[in-house]
Amino acid sequence: MTIQKAIADRAEALHDTADAMAEIQEYLYSGLGLTKSKTKTKEKIMAEWSTVAAVPTGNFEQPDTGMHQAVCAFVNNIGTQRGEYEGKPTFKEQVIISWELDQKLTIGDYAGMPFMISKFYTLSLHEKSGLRKDLENWRGKVFTDDELSGFQLQNLIGANCFLNLIESKTGKRKISAIMPVKKDMAKLVQTMDKPSEKYQAFIDKLRAQSIEMGEKAEVTGHGTDDTVTPF
């Protein structure tokens, strides 16, 4: 009799699934010359069966929801990205603004480093654009006509603000509001003077999808997403 046939016969004879699993595992171990002490009992097997249901999440640490002081670390143009709106393709030049938070990672290779969160924007200061709204809230004042003719986003690097983080439907953190810090508050200082390899790879991957790079970009929907940025 083959091992497969013996396992099938034994499983069919047993009505209790846990008993079947325990005895089949013991049978396999004994066939491999292992001792009975290496096998799992019915109680151990049943104890491992979780009844907790949850939405699957990534294996990376997330910052707390709520208000965070933050410092702008990087501003990157990722070119013209292809998207979709109401079933029609869209083409928008986009930038990513990345901030370091006042909360630090506690696990992994980057424990002790500040969390970083990024937000995608269309590169436009149109009165209805998300970029203009967030920048005016951040600065605490509206743009002048002169500023609207051309505002250098690289000047944001090193500037502090408050970011309110909420949990998205997928369990990730996203920025719901940007506010200015008080003038007399101690300012956060940017800890990274250049992007890490992982962060740069993240940016390079998005740039490779741009129309300018001649790639056939997938519909990414990046225009409205925030993300906890990889280091």
N, C-alpha and C positions, 0 to 999 in steps of 0.2 A: 504494500500500500504506500502510495506517495505521501509526502508531508502535506501537500495541498489537499489531497483527498481526505486525509485524517482530520485536517482543520475544518473542512467543510462539513464533514459528518458530525463532528463534535459540536460545532456552532448550531447546526440544525437541531440537535438533540436537546440543547439547553434553551430554556425559555427566558432566563434571566440574562440580559445583555452583559451586565457587569460580571456575572459568573463566567460567561463565555469568554470575555476578554481576558480575565485573570487566568483561566485554565489554558487558553490558547497561548498566552504569553509564556506560561510555565512550560508548556509542551515545547515551544520553540527554544527556550533557554536550555531545557534538558537535552534537546537534540543537538545543541551546540556545545554540550559538555559544561554548561554553567551550573552553579549551585542554585538551590531553591531560594536562598536568601537574596539572590539578585532579582527575583521576580516581584511584581507588584500584586498586592492583595486586592480583593474586590473593594474594600473600603478605601484604599489609596486611589484606585482608579476613579471611583465615584466622587472622591473629594476633589479630583482634578477637573471634573466637568463643571465649568462655570455656567451660571444662569444669569450673569450680568450682561445685558445688552447695551451696546454703545455705538456711536458713529465712529468709524475708523479714523484715526488721526495719524499724522506724520510722526516720525521719531525724533523731532527736534523740539527744543524747549521754547515756550512762548512767554512773552512778557505779560505782566498783569494788565487787566483792563483798568480803565480809569485814566486820570490825568498824570502825565509825565512831563518833566522838564526835558528838553532835547536840544541838541546842537546840530546844525546842518553840517554834514560831513562831505557829501559828494553831490554833484549835479552832472548828469550824463545825458547827452543827446543820443537817442537810439535810432534816429532816422525816421523815414516815413513808413509807418506800419499799416498793414492791411487789416481791416476789421470788418464788422458787419453791423448794420443798423436797420431794423425792420425788414430783414431779408435782402437788403441791398449792400453791396461792398462799399467800404469807406477807406479813404487813404488819408492819414493824418500824421504830421511830423510830431514825434513825441519825445518827452524828456522824462527822466527819473530823478526825483529828489530823494536823497537818503539822509536819515538822521540817526545819530547815536542817542540812546536814551539814558536816563539817570538810573536805570536798573541794570544789574549785571547778570550775565549767565552764571549758572552754578554747576553745570555738568559739561562733560565733553572736553575736547582739546582747547576750547576757548573760554573755559571757566575763568571768571574774573574780568572778562572783557564786557563792555557795554552791549546791550542788545542794539541791533540796528533795524530800522523799519524804513521802507521806501514807498513812494507813491508815484503812480504814472500820471502824466499830464499831457494834454495836447499843447504844443508850443504856440500859444496864442493868448493875447491879452484882450480878446473880445469881451464885451461887457457881460456876456453870459458864460464865459469860460470858467472852468473849475480852478485853473491856475490863477486867474485874476482875483477870484473870490478869496482863495486861500492866502494869496500874498497880501491883499488889503487887510484881511483879518489879522495876519501875522504882524504886519507893520503898524496896524492900528490907525491907518489913514488911507484915503483913496489915492489913486495915482493922479499925478498932474498930467496935463496934455503933453508936456515935454517927455515925461517918463514913459508915457504910452507909445511914443514914437520909437522906443527901443530901450528895454530894460535888461541889463546884463545879469543873468541868473547866477553866474559864478560869484557875484558879490554876496550871495546868501551864505556861502561857506563860512563857518565859524559863528554865524548868527544863532542866537538862542530863541526858543519859543516854548510854548506849552502845546503838547499833543494829547488829545483825548482819544484813547483807544477803546474800541468796542469789539465784541466777538461777532464774526461774520457767520453766515449760515453753515459754512464749512468748518467752523471751529477755529479759524485763523483770526489774527488781530488785524483790524483796519482802522484807519484814521477817520474819525467822525468830525473833528474840529481842530483848528489851529488858532492859537491866541498868543498875543505878545506877553513877554515877561515884564515885571516891574523894573524900572530903571535902576533901583537900588539893590536888586537881587544879585547874589553871587552867580556868576555865569559858569556854565559847563565849558570845558575846553575839549576840543576835538582830540581824540587819542590816536586816530589813524591818519597819518599824513599822506598815505597812498593806499590804494585799494589792495586787499588781499588777493591771492590767486583765485580763490573761490568766487569772490565778489566780481573780479574782472572777468572770469569765465562766464558768469551770469550776464554781465553787460554785453560781452562779445557775442554770446549766443543770440541775444535779442537783436543786436546790430546785424548779425548775419541774416536775419529774417527780413531786413528792411528792403524796400524797393530799390534804394540806391545800391545795395550790394548785389542786386540782380537775382536774389533768391525768390523762390515761390513760397512766400510766407503763408503759414497756416492762419486761420481765423483765430486769433488769440484772445481777443476781448480785453487786452491789457489796459485799455483806456480808462477803466473804472476800478481797477484792482489795486489794493495795497498788499504788501507782502513783507513778512519778516525776512530780511535779506540774509543770504548765506555769507559767512565770513570767508 
